Amino acid sequence: MKQIKYLAFLLCAGMAVTACDNDDDEIAPSEQQQNTMTLTFEESKWASLIDNPQYYGPLLYGENAKSYAWTDETTQLHGGMTNAWGGMYGFSEGGIAISNYIDKDTDSPRSYDVQLAVPVSNGSKCFAIVYCEADLTFADGVAREIQSMDIIGTTYLCSVAKLGNEYAKALKNKGDYVNLVITAYNGEQQMGTSKVALAMQGGVLDKWFTQPLSALGKVTRLHFSMEGSDASFGYLNTPTYFAFDNVVVKK
């Protein structure tokens, strides 16, 4: 199996740069746009999937949570709850929820009460929040090339990475980090892994960052998970949240 890996390194200012192994030919922007389709979460239907309040609302917790799911008709991208423990605890078991919450205050102690918020808008009406481990799939089962997606750390994650809390330490020292790990599959075959640093040595990804993914090839599923330096008994103490938007898929 060929492993293709990317790593976005955070600088202290929160900026990200990417080093990647990609031998694909460059495509002119106009040509690329004609050959791609993008999940933007812009249509009005997405607003009905936003929970209120952000934590323990009626959509992501309780009786309705197990069936919370969405599919984009254009790209066929699909997400929802993982129901990892049978669905009794809703979003607490992991999943991909739709949000439009913006909360820029990452310099104050924050909690899971703002779990659906990101620090800054990218101009989109809605975006997706991922908690814990979750899968982004194609509902029709057809393998396609996902060229890129925009990624940002959530307000809760960035706050804890900067300040720490009663469960997690601040990630401000040498060797401190938390990474998003994107593992690509075509059926049962693992195609490769892409990593994005969400926090590192005092820096946090609090601005939207476009992560290239085309070198992973055609996939039927992206699996999201996290790894980091602050862990106990095999589990991260740092909150395992991030957001994505503008998923570009090759036609």
N, C-alpha and C positions, 0 to 999 in steps of 0.2 A: 504494500500500500504506500502510495506516495504521500508524504506529509508536506503540506504547504502552510507555512506559518507567517503571521504578521505580528508586529508588536508596536503599539503606540506608546512612546515614552513621554511622560508628563514632566514638564519643566516646573520650576517653583512658581512661575506666574500662572500656571494652569494651562499653558499652551500644549498642544500635542503635535508631534511629528511622526511620520510613518516610514519605516523601512520595510520593503516588501520584495519578494522574489516573484516577479511577474514578467513572463516573456511574451504576453499577448501584444499584438500590433496595436498601435494607437489609433483611435477612431475619432474623426472630426466631430465636434459637439452636435452639429445638425444631423449628421448621419447616425450618431449614437442615439439621439432622441427619437428618430424614426424607427429604430430597431429595439426600443425598450418600452416598457410600461412601468408605472411607478405607483406604489401604494402610498398615498399622501394623508389618508384619514381626513380629507377635506369635506366629503359629502355630509349632508345634514344628518344622515342615518346614524353616524358615529356618536352623536351627542346623546342618543338614548342609551348608550352603553357606559356612560360615565356615572359612577356611584357618588352618592351624597348622603352622609359624610364620607370622607376619604377612608376612614377605618371603621369597619363593622357596619357598613351601609347595607341596604336591602338587596343589592345586586351581587355583591361579591361575598356575602356571608349569609347564612341562613338557608332556607328551603330552596331559593332560586339559584344559589351559587353553583351547584353541581352542573347545571345546564348552561352556565354562562359561557358563550362561545361566539366567535365571529368569523366571517369569511368575506374577503374582498372579491367581488365578482370579476373585476378586471384581471387581476394577477392570480387569482385563486389562492392567495396566501390565507392561512387559517391559524387562529390561535384561540386560547381560552384557558380554563382551569386545568390543572394537571390531575386533580382528584387523587393525589399520591397516597393519601390515607383513607380513601373511600369517599371523599367529598364532604365529610361532616364539618370541616373547618374552613371551607371555601378558599379564599385567596391565601390564607395562612399556609396552605399546602403547596403553594407555588402556582404560577400561571402568568398569563399576559392579559392585562386589563387596559381599557381605553381611558384616557384622561385628557383634561385641558387645564389642570391646575398649575399655576405659576406662583412660586414663593421664592424670592431671591435671597432671603435671609439665611445664609449658610454659616454665618459667624456667631449665631446664638445656638444654644442647645435645642435640638429638635428631636421629635419622636416619631413613632409610627402613625401618629395622628395626621401627619402630612405625607403619608407614604406614596401618594399619587402625584406629588408636586415635583417640578423641575425648577432649577434656578433662573432660567431665562427662556423666553419664547423664541422659536425659530420662524415665527410668522404663520405657523400652521394652526388651524382651528383645534386639532386634536393630535394625539400621539399615543404611543403604547408604552405602558409601564410593565416591566418584568420583575417578578419577585421569585427568589430562590431558583430552582431549576425549572425550565420550561422548553417546549418545542414550538417552533414556527414551521408549519408544513404547507404543502400544496394540497388543497382539498380534493383535487381530481387525481392525485397520485402521479401526475406527470412530472418528470425531472426537468428542471429548468436552471439556467445560470442566474444566480443572484449577483449582480455586479457590485452593489454597494448598499450601505444603509447609514443613516445619520444616528449618532449615539451621544448620550450625555449621562452623567451621574445624576441621581435624584438629589433633591434638597436634603433629605434625611441622610443619605449616604455621605454627601459632601460635608455636612455638619459634623457627623461622628468622626469622619476621617480627619477633620481639622482639630476637633476639640476632645474627642473621646466621650464616653458616657459610663454608666455604671456597669455595662457589659463589655465594652470594647475600648481599647486604647486609641489615642490619637496616632495617626500614621505620619509622624513627622521626623523620624530618625532614619539613619542610613539602614537600608534593608527593609524598611516598612513599605508595604504595597498591598493593593487589591486589584486583581485583573478580572475582566470579563473574558470568559473562554467560549468561543463559538466553534462548535464541532459540527462539521458538515457530513451528511450521509446521502447516498443514493441507494434507496432500499436499505439493505442491511450493511452495505459496504461503506466504511468510513473513508471520506474523501480528503480530509485534512482539517487543520485547526487554525483559527485566527484568534489572536489575543489583543485586547485593548486595555491599557492601564487606566483604571478609573481613579486611582489615588496612588501617590508615590512620594515618600519623603517630604511631606508638607504640601505637595501640589495635588490639586483635584481637577477632574474633568468637569468643570462647571460651565463649559461652552459646548455647543453642538459641534461634533467632529464627524467627518465623513470617512467611514472605514471601507476600503476596497475589499471585495470578496470574490471577484470574478475568477481568480486563479484556482479557486476550489472546484471549478467545473460545474457540471450539471448536478443538481441535488434535489432530493425530495423532502429533505428535512434539515433544519438548523437546530441544534440543541444548545441552549444557553445554560452556562453554569459559571461559578466564580471560584477563584483561588486567591489566597492572600497570606500575609505573614502573621496575622493575629487570629489564631485558631486554637480551639480546645476540643479534645476528644474527636478530632476529625471534622469539626464544624467551624465555620468562620464566626467570629464574634462581631465583625464589622457587618452592618446591615447589607443584605444581598439584593440590592435594587439597582436598576438602571432603566433608561428610556431609549426607545428607538423611533425613527420616523423616516419617511422618504426612502422606502425600500425599492431599489431599481432592479427590475427583472428583465432579462433578455427575452424577446419574443421568440 
